[in-house]
Amino acid sequence: MIDTTNEILSLTQKRDQQLISSMERIFSAAQAKAVFGEPVVSGNYTVITASEVGAGGGFGTGMGFGPPEKQAGEASQSQKASGGGGVGGGGASRGRPVAAIIVGPDGVTVQPVLDVTKIALAGIAFAGSIVMMLRKVLK
């Protein structure tokens, strides 16, 4: 049983290291240089793009042992412990433009990027919640 436990622990540790490595790659996208683009100069103007960047993820492990199983045709002294384990995880990173910073002879201006899709989805969600609330009130 000790050999089985050590094997499971060894495999779990290897998988944990693989997941940690994957998570580090995902989180590497959320850096300041990913938020502000390289400045673009045109005449007296410099334009710097700004983005919203986010990353998240998680992982977990599990292990269990059951009662010893009798092997077919063997005496009761040669029982092997049954057990199993597993590891799972996932993550994602995303980014979207939010503004353009314009530096010119008249000073600095920030031009926000209007995300029409996000506004439309928020409006649909709001309208849906109003309809649900009215249905409850009018019953």
DRENPA-3360 file (N, C-alpha, C; in nm, 2 decimals, always signed):
BEGIN
1 = MIDTTNEI = +0.08/-0.12/+0.00/+0.00/+0.00/+0.00/+0.09/+0.13/+0.00 ~ +0.20/+0.12/+0.07/+0.29/+0.24/+0.07/+0.34/+0.27/-0.07 ~ +0.38/+0.17/-0.14/+0.43/+0.19/-0.28/+0.32/+0.26/-0.36 ~ +0.20/+0.21/-0.35/+0.08/+0.27/-0.43/+0.06/+0.42/-0.39 ~ +0.07/+0.44/-0.26/+0.05/+0.58/-0.21/+0.17/+0.67/-0.26 ~ +0.29/+0.62/-0.26/+0.40/+0.70/-0.31/+0.39/+0.73/-0.46 ~ +0.34/+0.63/-0.53/+0.33/+0.65/-0.68/+0.22/+0.75/-0.70 ~ +0.11/+0.75/-0.63/+0.00/+0.85/-0.65/+0.05/+0.99/-0.61;
9 = LSLTQKRD = +0.12/+1.00/-0.50/+0.17/+1.13/-0.46/+0.27/+1.18/-0.56 ~ +0.36/+1.10/-0.62/+0.45/+1.14/-0.72/+0.38/+1.19/-0.84 ~ +0.29/+1.12/-0.89/+0.21/+1.16/-1.01/+0.14/+1.29/-0.98 ~ +0.08/+1.30/-0.86/+0.01/+1.43/-0.83/+0.10/+1.55/-0.83 ~ +0.22/+1.53/-0.77/+0.32/+1.64/-0.77/+0.36/+1.68/-0.91 ~ +0.38/+1.58/-0.99/+0.42/+1.61/-1.13/+0.31/+1.69/-1.20 ~ +0.18/+1.65/-1.18/+0.07/+1.72/-1.25/+0.05/+1.86/-1.19 ~ +0.08/+1.87/-1.06/+0.07/+2.00/-0.99/+0.17/+2.10/-1.06;
17 = QQLISSME = +0.29/+2.05/-1.08/+0.40/+2.13/-1.14/+0.36/+2.17/-1.28 ~ +0.30/+2.08/-1.36/+0.25/+2.11/-1.49/+0.14/+2.22/-1.49 ~ +0.05/+2.21/-1.40/-0.06/+2.31/-1.39/+0.00/+2.44/-1.34 ~ +0.09/+2.45/-1.25/+0.15/+2.57/-1.21/+0.22/+2.64/-1.33 ~ +0.29/+2.56/-1.41/+0.36/+2.62/-1.53/+0.26/+2.67/-1.62 ~ +0.15/+2.60/-1.64/+0.04/+2.65/-1.73/-0.02/+2.78/-1.68 ~ -0.04/+2.79/-1.55/-0.10/+2.91/-1.49/-0.01/+3.03/-1.50 ~ +0.12/+3.00/-1.49/+0.22/+3.11/-1.50/+0.22/+3.17/-1.64;
25 = RIFSAAQA = +0.20/+3.08/-1.74/+0.19/+3.13/-1.88/+0.06/+3.21/-1.90 ~ -0.05/+3.17/-1.84/-0.17/+3.25/-1.85/-0.16/+3.38/-1.79 ~ -0.10/+3.39/-1.67/-0.09/+3.51/-1.60/+0.01/+3.61/-1.65 ~ +0.10/+3.55/-1.73/+0.21/+3.64/-1.79/+0.15/+3.74/-1.89 ~ +0.02/+3.71/-1.94/-0.04/+3.81/-2.03/-0.09/+3.93/-1.96 ~ -0.11/+3.93/-1.83/-0.16/+4.04/-1.75/-0.04/+4.13/-1.70 ~ +0.03/+4.19/-1.79/+0.14/+4.28/-1.75/+0.11/+4.42/-1.80 ~ +0.18/+4.52/-1.75/+0.16/+4.66/-1.78/+0.19/+4.68/-1.93;
33 = KAVFGEPV = +0.29/+4.61/-1.99/+0.32/+4.63/-2.13/+0.21/+4.58/-2.22 ~ +0.12/+4.49/-2.16/+0.01/+4.44/-2.24/-0.11/+4.54/-2.23 ~ -0.11/+4.63/-2.13/-0.21/+4.73/-2.12/-0.19/+4.85/-2.21 ~ -0.07/+4.90/-2.21/-0.03/+5.02/-2.29/+0.05/+4.98/-2.41 ~ +0.00/+5.01/-2.53/+0.07/+4.98/-2.65/+0.19/+5.07/-2.68 ~ +0.27/+5.03/-2.77/+0.39/+5.11/-2.81/+0.34/+5.25/-2.87 ~ +0.40/+5.36/-2.83/+0.36/+5.49/-2.88/+0.38/+5.50/-3.03 ~ +0.28/+5.56/-3.10/+0.29/+5.58/-3.24/+0.30/+5.73/-3.26;
41 = VSGNYTVI = +0.41/+5.78/-3.33/+0.43/+5.92/-3.35/+0.40/+5.96/-3.49 ~ +0.32/+6.06/-3.51/+0.28/+6.11/-3.64/+0.28/+6.26/-3.63 ~ +0.38/+6.32/-3.69/+0.39/+6.47/-3.68/+0.41/+6.52/-3.54 ~ +0.32/+6.61/-3.50/+0.33/+6.66/-3.36/+0.25/+6.58/-3.26 ~ +0.19/+6.47/-3.31/+0.10/+6.39/-3.22/+0.16/+6.25/-3.19 ~ +0.14/+6.21/-3.07/+0.18/+6.07/-3.02/+0.05/+6.01/-2.97 ~ +0.03/+5.88/-3.02/-0.09/+5.81/-2.98/-0.05/+5.68/-2.91 ~ -0.11/+5.66/-2.79/-0.08/+5.54/-2.71/-0.21/+5.47/-2.68;
49 = TASEVGAG = -0.22/+5.35/-2.72/-0.34/+5.27/-2.70/-0.34/+5.21/-2.56 ~ -0.46/+5.21/-2.50/-0.47/+5.15/-2.36/-0.58/+5.04/-2.37 ~ -0.55/+4.93/-2.30/-0.63/+4.81/-2.30/-0.66/+4.76/-2.16 ~ -0.77/+4.69/-2.15/-0.81/+4.62/-2.02/-0.77/+4.48/-2.04 ~ -0.68/+4.43/-1.95/-0.63/+4.29/-1.95/-0.67/+4.22/-1.82 ~ -0.71/+4.10/-1.83/-0.75/+4.02/-1.71/-0.71/+3.88/-1.73 ~ -0.68/+3.81/-1.63/-0.65/+3.67/-1.63/-0.70/+3.60/-1.51 ~ -0.74/+3.48/-1.52/-0.78/+3.41/-1.40/-0.77/+3.26/-1.43;
57 = GGFGTGMG = -0.78/+3.18/-1.32/-0.77/+3.04/-1.34/-0.77/+2.97/-1.20 ~ -0.77/+2.84/-1.21/-0.76/+2.76/-1.09/-0.74/+2.62/-1.12 ~ -0.71/+2.54/-1.02/-0.69/+2.40/-1.03/-0.71/+2.33/-0.90 ~ -0.73/+2.20/-0.91/-0.75/+2.12/-0.79/-0.70/+1.98/-0.81 ~ -0.68/+1.92/-0.70/-0.64/+1.78/-0.70/-0.72/+1.70/-0.60 ~ -0.73/+1.57/-0.62/-0.81/+1.49/-0.53/-0.74/+1.35/-0.53 ~ -0.76/+1.28/-0.42/-0.71/+1.15/-0.41/-0.80/+1.07/-0.31 ~ -0.81/+0.94/-0.33/-0.89/+0.86/-0.24/-0.84/+0.72/-0.24;
65 = FGPPEKQA = -0.86/+0.65/-0.13/-0.83/+0.51/-0.11/-0.95/+0.44/-0.07 ~ -0.96/+0.32/-0.12/-1.07/+0.23/-0.08/-1.02/+0.12/+0.00 ~ -1.11/+0.03/+0.04/-1.07/-0.09/+0.11/-0.99/-0.18/+0.03 ~ -0.90/-0.26/+0.08/-0.82/-0.35/+0.00/-0.91/-0.45/-0.08 ~ -0.86/-0.48/-0.20/-0.94/-0.57/-0.28/-0.87/-0.70/-0.28 ~ -0.94/-0.81/-0.28/-0.88/-0.94/-0.29/-0.86/-0.97/-0.43 ~ -0.74/-1.02/-0.46/-0.71/-1.06/-0.60/-0.76/-1.20/-0.62 ~ -0.82/-1.22/-0.74/-0.88/-1.35/-0.78/-0.77/-1.47/-0.76;
73 = GEASQSQK = -0.81/-1.57/-0.70/-0.72/-1.69/-0.68/-0.61/-1.67/-0.59 ~ -0.61/-1.57/-0.51/-0.50/-1.55/-0.42/-0.55/-1.56/-0.27 ~ -0.46/-1.59/-0.19/-0.49/-1.60/-0.04/-0.52/-1.46/+0.01 ~ -0.59/-1.45/+0.12/-0.63/-1.32/+0.18/-0.51/-1.24/+0.23 ~ -0.39/-1.30/+0.24/-0.28/-1.21/+0.28/-0.23/-1.12/+0.17 ~ -0.25/-1.15/+0.05/-0.20/-1.07/-0.06/-0.31/-0.97/-0.12 ~ -0.35/-0.89/-0.03/-0.45/-0.79/-0.07/-0.38/-0.66/-0.12 ~ -0.44/-0.60/-0.22/-0.38/-0.47/-0.26/-0.48/-0.36/-0.24;
81 = ASGGGGVG = -0.43/-0.24/-0.19/-0.52/-0.13/-0.17/-0.56/-0.07/-0.30 ~ -0.69/-0.03/-0.30/-0.74/+0.03/-0.42/-0.74/+0.18/-0.40 ~ -0.72/+0.26/-0.50/-0.72/+0.40/-0.48/-0.71/+0.47/-0.61 ~ -0.72/+0.60/-0.61/-0.71/+0.68/-0.73/-0.70/+0.82/-0.70 ~ -0.67/+0.90/-0.80/-0.65/+1.04/-0.78/-0.67/+1.11/-0.91 ~ -0.68/+1.24/-0.91/-0.70/+1.32/-1.03/-0.66/+1.46/-1.01 ~ -0.63/+1.53/-1.12/-0.59/+1.67/-1.11/-0.66/+1.74/-1.23 ~ -0.71/+1.86/-1.20/-0.78/+1.93/-1.31/-0.75/+2.08/-1.29;
89 = GGGASRGR = -0.77/+2.15/-1.40/-0.74/+2.29/-1.39/-0.78/+2.36/-1.52 ~ -0.78/+2.49/-1.52/-0.81/+2.57/-1.63/-0.79/+2.72/-1.61 ~ -0.79/+2.79/-1.71/-0.77/+2.93/-1.70/-0.79/+3.00/-1.83 ~ -0.79/+3.13/-1.82/-0.81/+3.21/-1.94/-0.75/+3.35/-1.92 ~ -0.72/+3.42/-2.03/-0.68/+3.56/-2.02/-0.76/+3.63/-2.13 ~ -0.78/+3.76/-2.11/-0.86/+3.83/-2.22/-0.81/+3.98/-2.22 ~ -0.83/+4.04/-2.32/-0.80/+4.18/-2.33/-0.89/+4.25/-2.43 ~ -0.91/+4.38/-2.41/-0.99/+4.46/-2.50/-0.95/+4.60/-2.49;
97 = PVAAIIVG = -0.96/+4.67/-2.61/-0.91/+4.81/-2.61/-1.01/+4.90/-2.53 ~ -0.96/+5.00/-2.45/-1.05/+5.08/-2.38/-1.03/+5.23/-2.41 ~ -0.91/+5.27/-2.46/-0.89/+5.41/-2.49/-0.77/+5.43/-2.57 ~ -0.77/+5.55/-2.63/-0.65/+5.60/-2.70/-0.61/+5.73/-2.63 ~ -0.48/+5.74/-2.59/-0.43/+5.86/-2.53/-0.35/+5.93/-2.64 ~ -0.39/+6.06/-2.66/-0.34/+6.14/-2.77/-0.26/+6.26/-2.70 ~ -0.13/+6.26/-2.73/-0.05/+6.37/-2.68/-0.01/+6.46/-2.80 ~ -0.05/+6.59/-2.79/-0.03/+6.68/-2.90/+0.01/+6.81/-2.86;
105 = PDGVTVQP = +0.02/+6.91/-2.95/+0.06/+7.05/-2.91/-0.04/+7.11/-2.81 ~ -0.17/+7.07/-2.82/-0.27/+7.13/-2.73/-0.28/+7.05/-2.59 ~ -0.20/+6.96/-2.57/-0.20/+6.88/-2.44/-0.24/+6.74/-2.46 ~ -0.28/+6.67/-2.36/-0.32/+6.53/-2.36/-0.47/+6.51/-2.36 ~ -0.52/+6.43/-2.45/-0.66/+6.40/-2.44/-0.67/+6.24/-2.44 ~ -0.78/+6.20/-2.38/-0.81/+6.05/-2.38/-0.94/+6.03/-2.45 ~ -0.93/+5.95/-2.55/-1.05/+5.91/-2.63/-1.09/+5.77/-2.59 ~ -1.20/+5.76/-2.52/-1.25/+5.62/-2.48/-1.30/+5.55/-2.60;
113 = VLDVTKIA = -1.28/+5.42/-2.60/-1.33/+5.33/-2.70/-1.47/+5.28/-2.65 ~ -1.57/+5.31/-2.73/-1.71/+5.27/-2.69/-1.73/+5.13/-2.73 ~ -1.76/+5.04/-2.64/-1.79/+4.90/-2.67/-1.94/+4.88/-2.68 ~ -1.99/+4.89/-2.80/-2.13/+4.89/-2.83/-2.19/+4.75/-2.79 ~ -2.12/+4.65/-2.81/-2.17/+4.51/-2.78/-2.19/+4.50/-2.63 ~ -2.10/+4.55/-2.55/-2.11/+4.54/-2.40/-2.23/+4.62/-2.35 ~ -2.25/+4.74/-2.41/-2.36/+4.82/-2.37/-2.49/+4.76/-2.41 ~ -2.50/+4.70/-2.53/-2.62/+4.63/-2.57/-2.65/+4.51/-2.48;
121 = LAGIAFAG = -2.55/+4.43/-2.45/-2.57/+4.32/-2.36/-2.62/+4.36/-2.22 ~ -2.56/+4.47/-2.17/-2.61/+4.52/-2.04/-2.75/+4.57/-2.05 ~ -2.79/+4.63/-2.16/-2.93/+4.68/-2.18/-3.02/+4.56/-2.18 ~ -2.99/+4.45/-2.25/-3.07/+4.33/-2.26/-3.09/+4.27/-2.12 ~ -2.98/+4.26/-2.05/-2.98/+4.20/-1.91/-3.07/+4.28/-1.82 ~ -3.06/+4.42/-1.83/-3.14/+4.51/-1.75/-3.29/+4.49/-1.79 ~ -3.32/+4.49/-1.92/-3.46/+4.47/-1.96/-3.52/+4.34/-1.91 ~ -3.43/+4.23/-1.92/-3.48/+4.10/-1.88/-3.51/+4.10/-1.73;
129 = SIVMMLRK = -3.43/+4.17/-1.65/-3.45/+4.17/-1.50/-3.58/+4.25/-1.47 ~ -3.60/+4.36/-1.55/-3.73/+4.44/-1.53/-3.85/+4.35/-1.56 ~ -3.84/+4.27/-1.67/-3.95/+4.19/-1.71/-3.98/+4.08/-1.60 ~ -3.87/+4.02/-1.55/-3.89/+3.92/-1.44/-3.95/+3.98/-1.32 ~ -3.90/+4.10/-1.28/-3.95/+4.17/-1.16/-4.10/+4.20/-1.18 ~ -4.14/+4.25/-1.30/-4.28/+4.28/-1.32/-4.37/+4.16/-1.32 ~ -4.32/+4.05/-1.37/-4.40/+3.92/-1.37/-4.43/+3.88/-1.22 ~ -4.33/+3.90/-1.13/-4.35/+3.86/-0.99/-4.45/+3.96/-0.93;
137 = VLK = -4.44/+4.08/-0.96/-4.52/+4.18/-0.89/-4.67/+4.17/-0.94 ~ -4.69/+4.14/-1.07/-4.82/+4.13/-1.12/-4.89/+4.00/-1.10 ~ -4.83/+3.90/-1.04/-4.89/+3.77/-1.01/-4.99/+3.78/-0.90;
% end
